[in-house]
Amino acid sequence: MTRYDLNNVSLKDVTDADIQFLYDLLQERDPRANISHKKMPTFEEHTKFVTSQPYAKWYVIYRGNQKAGSIYLTNQNEIGIFIKKEAQGMSIGQRALELLIKLNPKRRYLANVNPNNTRSINFFKRNDFKLILYTYELTR
């Protein structure tokens, strides 16, 4: 198990052993603030997704020895992060973002955020991300 530490926050590569934790974490997300999917997947759909290794890098975030969230980096250098509700407001996301960037140096990073998700918008603004576009969707 590879772990990367910064001030009591560490990242560990996602493995099959994390599937249940990631599913529980996904269940905590507010669907109105979600940008990646419109409905909660089944556990089987979730398992298939995790085992498909969909991201360039995907980590479980630890605070001490407790799982606190997850963070990933796509092949297009897009960052996704979610911290368990009980662990929010403790600078865990800040440290996890710093670690992700340190471990995966790129010239440019992106974060796709639902415009209704003010917490994420403010988080990325505090970390020097700049708004570059709005995307609109038509579904039929």
N, C-alpha and C positions, 0 to 999 in steps of 0.2 A: 504494500500500500504506500503510494507516494503522497506525502503531505508537504505543503508549502506554508510556512507560518509568517504572520505579521501581527505582533501585539495581541497574542492570544486568539487571533482569528487565523484559521488555516483552510486550505483548499485540498480536497482529495478527489482524484479522478473518479467519475461515476462508474460503478460496476453493477452487475445484475443484482447484487445484494442491496442496492439502493432503490430498487424499483418501487417497493411499497412506500418508502419515505417520500419519494418524488410524487407518487400518486396522492398521498395525504397532503402534501404541500400544494399540489394542483387544486385539490378540493377547497383549500383556503382562499383561493383567488376569487376576487369579485368578478363575475362574468361581464359586468358592464365596463370594467376597466381593462379587460383582456383584449389583446389585438391578434393573438395567434389562433384562437378557435372560438367558435360561437357556443358550443355545448360541451359539457363534460364528457370525455371519452370513457368507454368502459375500461375496466382494469386490463382486459385482454388487448384492447386497442392501445392502451398506454404502454403495456409491456412490449408489444411489437414495435412501437415508436422508439422506446428507450434502447432496445436491443439492436435497432437499425443503425445506431451511432449517427444520429442526424446532424451533429454539430462538429466543428473542427476541434473544439475543446469543450468539455462539460465537467463541472466540478460540483461536489457537495461542499457547502460552506459549514465549517465547524467553529463554534465558540467554545474554547476549551475542548472537552470531549463530547459536547452535545452538538448534534446536527441542527443547524440554524437556518439553512436555506440552500439555494443552488444558484449557480451563475454559469453562463455559457457564452461561447464565441462561435458565430457561424462562419462558414467559408467566405462570406461577404464582409467579415469583420463587424457583424452586428452583435451587440451585447444584450443579453437578457438576464435579468436578476430578479429573484424573489426571496424575501426573508420571511420566515414564519412570523405570524402576528405577534406571538409572545416575545419575539426577539427583535422586533422593530424598535427604532429609536435608540439603539445602543452603538451606533457607528459601525456595525458589522458589515453592512452593505458598502460603506466607504472603504473599509480595509480590504474587503473581498475584491472590489473594483481595482484597487491599487495592486493587489496581488495578481489578478488576471492580466492587467496591462504589463506588469513586470515580467510575468512568465511568457507572455505572448506579444512581444514588441511589434507594433505595426506603425505605419505612418499615419493611419486614419482609422478611427473607430466610429461606428454608428449605433444608435439606439432607437428602435421603432417603439413609440409610446402612443397609446390611445390618448386622444386629446382630453378625455374625461378623467384621466388618471393623473391628477394634480400632484400626488406624492412622488410619482416617478418623474414627472416633468421637473419638479423642483429639485429632486435628487440629481438628475443629470445636469441641470443648470448649475447647481452648486459645484459640480465637478468639471466645469468649463466646457460642457457640450453646448453647441449652438444649434438653434432651430434652422433647418435648411429647406424643408418643404412640407406641405400637407398633401396627403394622398386621399383621393376620393374613390369610392367603390360603387358600382351599380351591380346589384344581384337581381336575378329574375327567377 
